[in-house]
């Protein structure tokens, strides 16, 4: 995972200087443990299981680390036997799979690696970054691929040299940061000239007033994520038949399903009954557990891309709000 190529583009997140790797066992041909040390400032960061760790283990995304280690394979296409993740990846990015071959791609907020798997399948050199311990799930799922590098890092202090990547994407992440605009603004800097950026966010809509999760979330603030997961695991199987019935009501079912604080994909994804229930538990926990949830408008996305100097900007609704452009 940590190899000479990845080390070549890593930079100290505090001062931007070069990093060197110091293995814990000197003389070992390959070491998965050690430190990366800043040549100028002396800052050092641990490398565990071959993954440089630039952030503390406990942070505002700890719930996501828990989540993706519990459901590490659920949304990976090779596990689900579907193309759900692949279809979303290319629908939102608008990229040509052939263009990814041999190119450097940064996955910001990789989770368990559902989209990294897609990019790797196209022959890309992928760096999967997450703020949480989800990086351990990615390592378990995809770590054997020589084209994958994994980094535990902060979107606000990306530990990479400027203009390192041909493609950067950030799906399902920005709205869960403390400052969505500042998180977005960190992305163009690591993109090469001519490189492409794609992001999505939850849409800010008047209809959100009627979305069940926004009524339930305030009641759950402060609940430990383990306790919330236990609660979701008990309630979702019991309420799922009701939610499925509501979702199947002709004409209005797809609207009414949003009133319920439960995720349901019946009739949307080609999953088995067992998979549908598993995805429901996963995504119900996913929508109720984050510390931050800040929807944004399509108009804001478009403005951010343009103010960052990107060209060929597109911003639109595809369920979520999607933005993409070229540096």
Secondary structure as UniProt FT lines:
FT   HELIX           4..9
FT   STRAND          10..11
FT   TURN            13..15
FT   STRAND          18..23
FT   TURN            26..27
FT   STRAND          34..38
FT   TURN            39..41
FT   STRAND          44..48
FT   TURN            49..50
FT   STRAND          51..53
FT   TURN            60..61
FT   HELIX           62..70
FT   TURN            71..75
FT   HELIX           77..80
FT   HELIX           84..93
FT   HELIX           97..100
FT   TURN            101..102
FT   STRAND          104..108
FT   TURN            111..112
FT   HELIX           114..121
FT   TURN            122..123
FT   STRAND          125..130
FT   HELIX           134..142
FT   TURN            143..144
FT   TURN            146..147
FT   STRAND          148..152
FT   TURN            155..156
FT   TURN            162..163
FT   STRAND          165..170
FT   HELIX           174..176
FT   HELIX           180..185
FT   TURN            186..187
FT   HELIX           188..190
FT   STRAND          191..201
FT   HELIX           206..210
FT   HELIX           212..220
FT   TURN            221..222
FT   HELIX           225..247
FT   TURN            250..252
FT   HELIX           253..256
FT   HELIX           257..259
FT   TURN            266..268
FT   HELIX           273..289
FT   HELIX           298..307
FT   TURN            308..309
FT   STRAND          311..317
FT   STRAND          321..326
//
